[in-house]
Amino acid sequence: MGYSYLAGDRASHATFWNGRGAIDLGTVASSLGALRAQDSSGANGINNAGVVVGYNFAPLARLSHATMWANGCIYDLNSMADLRGTGLTLVQANAINELGQIVGFGMNENFETRAVLLTPTGSKQRSACTRPAL
């Protein structure tokens, strides 16, 4: 798990090594069928269920977004978490445990960093998933 650079070293993609080889987990843009050479992603943590967490960065955005890869789908954790009233953008997910709790960090509009703990409640439906195009 981690990331690997693509041809030409212009961007990196989250990568999972399964013992037989590297699997490119892709980026949020690639999951929507929009391959952009500058979009990058990286994997930071995995649990026993095979759920991977990390980040996705598109140069046109101001910040990277905390990201989760599960069952062949890519999720922007900002669309799954209730962030009302926090002023935070979830920037990176660092680890996930067997309960599905995710630790990482977010940033507010002043670019101040805040540690976050995301705990699944089951009260919010997962956003629609588009399988990665890679």
Secondary structure as the mmCIF struct_conf table of DSSP 4:
data_model
#
loop_
_struct_conf.conf_type_id
_struct_conf.id
_struct_conf.beg_label_comp_id
_struct_conf.beg_label_asym_id
_struct_conf.beg_label_seq_id
_struct_conf.end_label_comp_id
_struct_conf.end_label_asym_id
_struct_conf.end_label_seq_id
STRN STRN1 GLY A 2 TYR A 5
HELX_LH_PP_P HELX_LH_PP_P1 LEU A 6 LEU A 6
HELX_RH_3T_P HELX_RH_3T_P1 ALA A 7 ASP A 9
BEND BEND1 ARG A 10 ARG A 10
STRN STRN2 SER A 12 TRP A 17
BEND BEND2 GLY A 19 ARG A 20
STRN STRN3 ALA A 22 GLY A 26
HELX_RH_AL_P HELX_RH_AL_P1 VAL A 28 SER A 31
TURN_TY1_P TURN_TY1_P1 LEU A 32 GLY A 33
TURN_TY1_P TURN_TY1_P2 ALA A 37 GLN A 38
STRN STRN4 SER A 40 ILE A 46
TURN_TY1_P TURN_TY1_P3 ASN A 48 ALA A 49
STRN STRN5 VAL A 52 PHE A 57
TURN_TY1_P TURN_TY1_P4 PRO A 59 LEU A 60
BEND BEND3 ALA A 61 LEU A 63
STRN STRN6 HIS A 65 ALA A 70
TURN_TY1_P TURN_TY1_P5 ASN A 71 GLY A 72
STRN STRN7 CYS A 73 ASP A 76
HELX_RH_3T_P HELX_RH_3T_P2 LEU A 77 SER A 79
TURN_TY1_P TURN_TY1_P6 MET A 80 MET A 80
BEND BEND4 ALA A 81 ALA A 81
TURN_TY1_P TURN_TY1_P7 ARG A 84 THR A 86
STRN STRN8 THR A 89 ILE A 96
TURN_TY1_P TURN_TY1_P8 GLU A 98 LEU A 99
STRN STRN9 ILE A 102 MET A 107
TURN_TY1_P TURN_TY1_P9 GLU A 109 ASN A 110
STRN STRN10 THR A 113 LEU A 118
BEND BEND5 GLY A 122 GLY A 122
BEND BEND6 LYS A 124 LYS A 124
HELX_LH_PP_P HELX_LH_PP_P2 GLN A 125 ALA A 128
#
